Amino acid sequence: MAREAHKDNTGVRQARKDVRTAHATAHAMAHATARSAARTDVKVLVTDLDGTLLGGDEDGRVQLRRALDRHPEITVVFATGRGLPSVQDLLVRDPLVPSPRWIVADVGSSVVDAVDMSHIDVLEAQLRAGWPGHDRVRAALSRFPHLVHQDGVAQAGRCSFYLSPQHLTEHLTAAVEDLGCSWTYSADRYFDVLPPQAGKGPAVQQLARKLQWPSCGILVAGDSLNDLSMFRLGTHGVIVGNAEPALYAQVPVEARVFRPARHGAAAILSALERLGWVRRPAPVVIGYHRPPLHWSQGQWHRPSSPNGILPTLTSALGNGTHAPGAVWAAALVHDGPADLPEPPTGLPMALLPVTPRQWAGYFHGACKETLWPALMSQPHLIRHTASQWSDYLEINEAFAHHISAHADHRGTVWLHDYNLWLVPGILRTKRPDLRVGLFHHTPFPHPDTFRRLPAAEQLRSSLAQLDWAGFHTAASARNFRHLLAGSARPPHTGVHPLGIDRHTVAAVARSRPQRGPADDGTLLVLSVERLDYAKAPVQKVRAIATLLDQCPELRGRLLFRLICPPPEPGIRAYDATRAELEGAIDALNTRWCGEGWSPVEYLPRSLSFPDVVDHYLAADVFWVTSLADGMNLTAQEYVVAKAATGRAGVLVLSHQTGAAEHLGAAALLTDPYSPQDLVSTLRRALTMTPAQRRAHLARLAALLTAPAPADWARTIIAAIRKVPSR
């Protein structure tokens, strides 16, 4: 039965005080709600421990723990009669107890920040005002022989006894009130003497006021009379099925208080489900390191392009047609509580809170400085630090735990990219019932390059636990298989090149103002790419300089436009590339500025997609020189935009892109590792006749046969599901 207690209706004076306290508390909560009306996204579970959170059978406790793990946006508060040392011991020894954010202990006399287990002195001073002290209370009540002090129980701001129901008399309660104290009694056994303003309800009310929690965003759960004051706060409530009959009798029957027949944790879960605060486990979980929308300046922002993996997954899965019940698990980099509104994607999101410090070590450090150079076949640029790798491991462990909580039994998990390479190994141990696939949107390096990674064996062991691995190209799939050769059960592999939303790109292109070719004879060469040494931007500027030296007829006519958005703030891996690129551009433009002409136009910012399409339509040549690239969707966008408007164009494409494996029969292929080849291939593109350019573009358009993004996603989910169970 519950360890905690709350005010019984025994004693006229105490009953009158209960009424006054209930009115005052409800009034204060109403004010808190009015001040916090805008915070409709707050979700707080305030739960008693013994008999409530810890009550019921093990299955109920497991299901509640998994539901809370699925929803880290729910703030968990313990409201217990235990002392803090007892709660800390419980958190260590019971793995089914969820981690609280706040702890109301000692029957409402103590309020603790569970992050560092520090007491909130300001709140405790208010709750303990008028407390005469434990020893004085015990001495004053020593004349009552039936009161048995709870020796060995840590007590702060209270004095606790055992007492049989027949000895709970008005004489005893009057003695307590003469001390200026209040009292609680529950479970026909526990008698607690408290400061006059203390109690679970008042403590929760003070905490809610401090943190501006609205009453509509709070669910209280209890099983005994010591929880009664919480049910007088005007919040949502749940009285568990195994509760004291006296608690049922004292709480009025009203819509906001659920009374399920289930016991303990199972009852709490049923209330959370009825409120719509939790969702059931999903048959398909998408694991990606970031959400499809970006949170900034108080709202969610969509990607500018309709193409790429984020828009693809959103459009393919958002309506639930291809993967009913799918959930997207992603990291949310946020300093505050994880109570942001759900992103408007049509696809349920399961956001994993990550601090900016963790993200910096994980993504800016380990992902971009350690793993990215290997993926781009630039192992000499690998930088590895123990602290950053620790962040990578920590985030991958958190992701595995998060995905496990959201995945249904025998569900399908579809991971994406190198950012989650350690998740498969962790999931295989934690959830062997799941089928786990991973699609690599980047190139997969040669095994010799992969082994240059400091944690190569750790990563290889995890990747070997996959059921399925997908790639854009046969070359990447081959590298992966060679790396895992000799594994006990190598993953199945598949090659599934990602296409673009050709219909949307064509529609945007046709909607743009029609402009004819430049009448001044300008030849426009265009590149659209984020700042990254793997895109070889410096090599391009040098090739332009050499071309102008070798071809005087191009001087004054050639314009190279580089649209090059900067990386995410905090990434330092490309700082040297930015400095070298901007220096090379300045030097080249300065050299020719005396002619009244600058050969390079540098746009280091993001543009809207319609604006990017305008540049596609204006360009005579689209120039892709990646040292390594998973697919390169901008090349496809260029071809579709030109074909949709009947315009000619030339695509110069690096041998090292995934697109070259599919468009190489028509594109002008170039070797980014050969400066002379960069120059000669670009010269060839610029000297093609209009008829040659039209024929070239038509051949490219005919090769764009990749399935629509929605079909692509459906095919991959089916491929993962088809793998025989381990």
N, C-alpha and C positions, 0 to 999 in steps of 0.2 A: 504494500500500500504506500501511498505517498509519504515522503519524509516531511514535506512542507505543510504549512497550515495557514488558514486565514480566519478572519473574524466571524465567529458564530453569532447567531441571534440570541444567545443566552445573555441575559442582563439588559435591563431597559436602557440604562445609560449608554452602554456600548452600542445598542441598536440605533439609538438616536444619533450617536456620533457617526455611525455608518451611513445614515441617510445624508447628514450634512457633508460628509466626505465624498459620497457619490455625486451629489449635486455640484460640489466645487470642482471635483475632478472632471466631470463631464463638461462643465463650463470651460475649464482650462483647455480641454481637448478640442472643444468647438472653436476656441480662439486659435489654437494651433492649426486646425484644419483651414480656417479662413485665411491665415497667413500663408499657408502652403498650398492653396487651391491649385496653383499651376503645376504642382509636382504630382501629377496623376500617375507617373511612372514608378513611384516608390512602392516597393513590396517588402514588408517586414514580417517575419514570423517570430513571435514571442512565445516561447514554450517552456512550460514546467519540465522538469527532468523525470524524477521517479514516478512511475505510473503513467506518464504521458509520452514524452519522447522516448524514454527507455521502456515503455510498456508495450504489451502485445507480443506476438510471436516474432521469431527471427526474420521470417520472410517479409513481414510488414516493415520491420526496421531496415532491411536491405533495400526494399523498394523505395522507402522514403529517402534514404541516404543517396541512392542513385538519382532520384528526382531532384534533390537539392544540388547534387553535383552537376546535373544538366542545366541548372538555372542559378549560376553564381550571382545573378542580379538580385536574388532574394537575400536580404540581410537576415541572418539568424541571431536571435537574442535568447539567451538562457535566462529564465526567471525562476530561481530555485531557492529552497531553504538551506541548501548545502552552503558550507563555507568555501572560500576560494581554493584552499588546498585540496579539498575533496573534489572540486570540479577539475582542477588541474590533473589530479590523479586519474580521473575518469577519462579525460582526453588522451592520456598516454596509453591506458590499458584497453580501451574499448574502440576498435577500429570502425564500428558502425556509428559512432557519435560524430555528427558533422561539426566542422569548426565554426564556433560562434564569432560574431564580430563584437558583441557586447555581452557582458554577464551581469545580471542583477542577482546578487547572492545574499545570503543571510536574511531570507524572507523579506527582501526589499530594503535592507539597511546599507548594503554595499552596491556600488556601481563600478564596473571594471571595464577598461578598454582591453579586449582580448588580444589585440595585436602585440602588446608588450606587457600585458597583465598589470597595468598601472591603474591605481584607483582614481576615479574622477572626483577630486577633492571638493570641487564646488558643489556638485550634486549631493555628495555624501554629507557635507556640512548642513545642507538644507534638510535632508532626510533624518539626520541624527540630532537635530536641534532639540534641546531639552532633555537629552539622554543623561540620566544620573550616573551611569556607569554599571558595568556588569557586577562588580563586587558588592556595590551598595544594594542593587536589586536582589541579589542572592541572599544577602544578609537580612533584608527587610522581609523576605518571604520564607525565611527559615522556620517560622512558627507554623507553617503548614506542612505537617509531616508526610502527607501523601504526594507532595511535589518531590520528584526525584531528578536531581540535576543531571544533565547529559554530560557526564564526565568523558573526557577524551575527544569531544567534538569541538573543532575550532569554531569559535564564536566571536564575531566582530559586530558591535553595535546591537547586540541582542543578548538575551539570557534565556536558555532553552531547557525545558524539563520534560519528563514523562509524567502523564497524569491520566488516571482512569476517569471515564465520563461521570460516574456518580460523585466524584470529588470536585467537579467543576462547579463551584458555588458562587453566589453573588458576593459572599464575604471575601472570597479570593479575588474576584475581578475588581471589587471595590478597593482592595489593598493595592492592586496594580495601578488603578487610576489615581489613588492618593499619591503615588510616586510620580505622577505626571506622565505615565506611560500608557501604551496601548498593548493589546494582547491578541494572539491568534490561537485557534485550537482546531485540529483536524484529525481525521483518521481514528477518532476515539482514543488518541494516545498522546499526541504532540501538543505541548503548550509552550508558546514562545512569547516572551515579553519583549516589546519593541519600543523604540522612541515614538513619541506621539504622532509624528508625521510620516513614519516609515510604513512600508508595506509594498508588495509587488506592484499593485496598481499605481500608487503614487510614484514609485521609482520609474516605472515605464512611462508614466505621464511626464515626469521631469525630463527623461531622456528624449522622448518624442518632441517636447518643446524645444530642447537644445538643438536637435538635429532637423527640426521642421518637418517631421513626418505627419502627414495628414491621417486622420482616423480611418479614412477609406482605404489606406494603404497598409493597414496593420491587421494581422490575424493573431489573436491570442489563443493559446491552447492550454487546457488544464484538466485536472481530475479530482481535486480536493478543495475543501473550503478555504485553504490558504491561497487559492487562486481567485477567490470570489471578487476581490477588488479589481482584478484585471478585466473581468466581464462587465464592470460598471463604467468602463472608459468610453463606451459608444463605438467601439471598433468591431470588426468582424471577429467571431469567436468560434471555437469548437470545443465542446465538452465530450471527451472520449467515452466510449461505451462502457469502460470499466470504472467510471467515476463514482465518487461517493453519492449516494442518493440525496444527501443534504445539499450538495452543490446543485443538482438538478432542481431541487425545490426552491433554492434561493435565487436562481437566475430566471428572469421572466422569459416566457416563450416568445421569441421574436425572430424576424427573418434573418438578422445578422448573425445569430448564433446557431451553428450546426450542431446536431445531436445524433451523429451516426451510431450504428450499433457496433461498429468495429472498435477494437481496443487499441489504445496506445498510438504507436506510430502510424498504423494503418488508418486510423481515424483522422490524423493530421493530414495524411496524403489525400484522403477523400475530400477534405475541405479545400485543400490547395487546388485540386482538380475542379471542384465545383466553382471556385472563384476564377478559374481560367488562368491561374498563375503558373501552372506546370503543364507540360505536354507529355504524352506517352513516348516510350522509346521508339526510334525510327527504324524502318527496315533498310533505309539507305542513308549513310552519313557521308557527306562530302567534307574532306579535310583539306583546307587551304589556309595558308598562313595569314591571309588578310581577308576582310569582308569585301563584297562586291561594290560597296559604296564607301566613301571616305567621310569620316566625321570631322567637321571643321566649323568653327564660328557658330556653334549651337544647332547645326543641322547636318543631315546626310546629303552628300553630293555624288551624283552618278559619274561614271567614266565618260570622257568626251567622245570616245570612239565606240561604235556599235560592235567592234570586233575585239578579239583577244579572249583569254580564258574567262575573265570575270563576267563580261557581258554574255559570253556563250553559255556558261552554266546558269546564269540568271534567266535567260530567255528559254533555255532548253528545259529547265526543271521547275521554273517558277509557277507554272500552271498545274503542276502535279500530274501531267499526262504521262510523262515517260518514266517517272519514278515517284509514284504516289507515296506521300508521307516522308519524302526526303528532307533532310535537315543539313544546313551548311554550318560546319564548325569552323570558326575563325578566331584569330586573336583581335582583341580590341585594346589598342594602346591608349590608356586613359589614366590620369592621375587620381581622379575622384572615384566615387562608388560606381559600380557597373549598373546604373539605373537609367541608361539612355533609352530613348524610344526605339522600338523595333525598326530596322531599316525597311523602307517600303519597296521590297523586291518581289513580293509574291511567293518567296521561298523562305520558310521558317529559318531563323538564324539562331545559332547557339554560340554566343560570344564569350570568349575566354579572356578575362581581364589580364592585361600585361602592363607593367609599369614602364614608363619611358626609359628608365635605367636598364631594365631587363631587355627591352627591345633593342637598345643601342648595342649591348653586348652580343645579343643573339643575331639580329639582322644586319645591322651596320658593321658589326665585327666579324663574327664567325661565318655568316652566310656570304658576305661580300668580300671579305679579306682572306678567308681561308678556302672556302669551297668554290666560289665563283672563278677564281683563276684556273683551278683544275678543270672545271667544266668548259672554260673557254680555251683549253689547251695552252695555257700560259703558266705552267707550274713554277716558273722562276719568280712570279709575283705573289706566291702563297705566303701569307703572314699568319702566324698562329700564336695565340696567347692562351694560357691556362684559364684565365678568368672569363674570356669570351667563350671558350669551349664549354666551360661550366654553365654559362647562360644558355648555350645551345642545347645542352643536355637537359637542363631544367625546363626549358620551354617544350622540348619534345616529350618529356615525361608528363608535363601538364597537359599537353595535347592528347597524349595516349589516354590519360585518365578521363579527360573531358569527352573524347570520342567514345570510350567504353561506356560512360554513363548514358550517352545518348543513343547508343546502338542497341537495337532489339536482339533477342536471342537468334543466332544464326543469321544476323544481318550482314549487309554488304557495306564495306568501307572503301571509299574511293579517295585516295590521297593524291596530292599534287606536288611534284617537284622536290628538289634537294633540301628545301627548308625543313622537311619532316622525315628525313632519311632514317632517324633512329626510332620513329614511331612503330614501324612494323615489328621490330624485335620486342619492344615493350608490350605491344598488343598481343603478340603470339603467346606470351607468358600469361598475360592478364585475361585475355579473352580468346582462347583457342577455338571457340565456336564460330568466330567471325571469318568471312572471306575478305581478304585485304588486297586491294590493287593499288598501284601507284603509276600515274602518268607523268612522264618526264617531258616538260615543255622545252627544256634546254637540251643541247646536245649531251650525249653521254660519252665521256672521254675514253680514250684507249686505256686498257688495263694498266699499262706502264705509267701513264700519267696519273691515274686514280691512285696508284700505290704511293705516289709522292705525297699524298695527304698524310699528316701526322697521325690521324685517327682512322687510317684506311681500313684496318682490320675490324675495328669496332663498327664502322659503317657497313662493310661488306657482310659481316655477320647478321646485321639487322636486315639488309636488303635480301638476304637469302631466305628470310622468313615470309616474304611476300608470296601470295598465291599467283599474282599476275603483275606484269609490268608492261607499260605501253610507251611507244615512241613515235615521233614524226617520221623517222627514216629507218631504213633497214640497217644502215651503218651503225646508228646508235644502239639498235637492238642487238646487233652482232657484238659490239663492245661489251654490252651488259652480260650477254651469255658467256663470253670468254672470261670475264671477271669472275663469274660465279661457277665456272666449270669445276666439277668435283664436289659441289655441294650435295648434301644428302637428298634434298628434294628441290631442285632448281625451280624458280618461278616460271610459269608459262609467260610467253611474250607475244606481243602483237604490234603491228605497225599500222597506225591510224593517223595520217596527216590531217591536221586541223585546217579547215577552210574558213572562209569569211561569209558574212551575210551578204551575198552578192546582190540580192534584191534591194536591200536597204541602201547599199553603196550606189547602185545604179540609179535608184530613185533620187538620192541626194544629188548625184552628178547631173541628172537631167533637170533638176530644179534650180541649178545655179545659173546666173546670167551668162549668156553665150558671148564669148569674146573670141575674135579671130586671132591668128598668129600675130606676133609682134611685127609691126611694119618697119621697124628700124634694123631688121636683120639679126636681132639678139637671139643667141642660142642659150636656152635655159636648161641647166643641169640641176636636178633636185635630189636632195637626200632628206628623209624624215626619220629621225632616230633619236633616242634618248642619249645623253652624254654617257659614253662607256668606251673604254679603250678597246673592247672587243668589236666595236663598230668601225674601228680604224679611221676616225675622223682626221687625225693628223696626217696619216698617209694620203688621204684624199687631197688635202690642201697642198701637200708637197707635189702630188701628181699634177695638180692644176698649174703649179709654178713651172714644172718641167714642160708641160704641154704648151704653155705660152712661150717658153724659150724656143721650143722646136717648131711651133706653128705660128709665125708672125701674123698670118691672116686671121687668126682668132682674137688678136688683141683688139679690145674695144667692142667685141661682139659677144664674147663668152661671159656668162654669168653663172657662177655656182652658188646656189641658195641652199644653205644648211639650216634646217629647222631642227633644233637640238635642245629639247627641254632638259633642265637640270635634274639630277637625281633627288631622291627624297632627302630633305634636310637632315643632316647628321651623318650621312655617308661620306667618308673621307677617301674611299678607295680610288675615286676618280679625280682627286684634286690635282695630281700631277698632269693628268690628261687634259684637264680644263686649262691649266696654265700653259701647257705646251701648245694646245690648239689655238688659244687666243693670241699667243705670241706669234704663231705661224701665220694666222690670218692678218694680224696687224702688219707684219713684215711684208707680206705679199701685196696687201692693199696700199701700203705706203710706197712700195716700189713703183706702182703704176698710177698713183694719185695725180702725178704731173700730167697725165694724159686726160684728166677729167673723168676717170673711169675706175671703178673698184671691181675687181674680178670676183670677190667673195662677198655675199650677203649673209650675215650670221644672225639667226633669230634664236637666241637662247631662252625660249619660253614655250609654254604649251599653248596650242591654238584650239579653237573649237573644231569639231570634225568638218562642218561645212567649209570652214576656212582652209583646212588641209586639202579638201577636195578641190577647191579653187586652185591651189598650187599644183595638184596633180594634173589638172586640166591644162594648165599653162605650160607645164614642163615638156621640153622636147626629149629629155633623157631622164630616166629615174635610175639612180646610181646606188647600189648596195654593195658594200665592200667588207662585210663582216669577216673577222678572223675565225669566228665560230658563231653559229646561230641555230636555234632549234627549228624554226620554220621561216620567219619573216613575213608577217601578214601585210605589211605596207606595200610590198611588191605586188601582192594580189590585188590590193585596193587600187593601186595605180592602173593595172591592166583593166580591171572592171570599169573604173571611171572613164577611161579613154574609150573602151569598147562601147559603153552605153551611150556615148555622145558622138560616136562615129569619128573620133579623132585619131590621128596617128601618134605613135610614140615608140620609144626604144627603152628596153629594160636591160641594164647592165647589172649582172648578178654574180656575187661571189660564189666560187666553187664550194665554199665552206658553209653555205646556208642550207637548211632543210629544203627550202623552196627549190634549190638547184636540182635536187633529186627528182622533182616533179615537173619543173619548167625548163630544165636544162636543154631539152631538145630544141627549144625556140629562142631562149634568152641568149644574150651575149655574155658568156661566162668569163670571169676575170679571176686572177690569182692575187689576193690581197697581200701575200707575202713577197710578191715580185713587183717592185716599183715600176719597172719598165712595162710589165704587162698591164698594170693599172693605166698607164699613159696610153699605150697602144690600143687597148680595148675601148677606152673612152674616145680616142680619136676616130676609131672605126664607127662608133655610134654617131658621132657628130657629122660624119661625112656621108651617111646613108641618105639616099634620095627620098623624097616624100612617098613615092610608090613603095620603096623598100620598107619604109617605116610602117605604112599601112599593112603590108603583108606580114611583117614581123609581129605587129600587134594582134592581128587576126590569129596567127598561129599560137601565140601565147594564150589568148582568150579561149581557144579550143582545148587547151590543156588544163583549164581550171575545172576539174571534175570532182574535187573533194566533196563529200556529202555536206548537206546543210548542217550547221552547228547542232541543231536539236537531234538530228539523226546520228551525228557523230557521238554525242553524249549517250544516246540510247544504246548504241552499238557497244560502247565501252562498258557500261553497266552490265549489259547482257554477257559480255566476255568474262567479266570478273565472276559473275554468278555461275557460269558454266564450269568453272574450274572444280574438279572433284574435291570434296571436303577432306581436310587433313584428319 
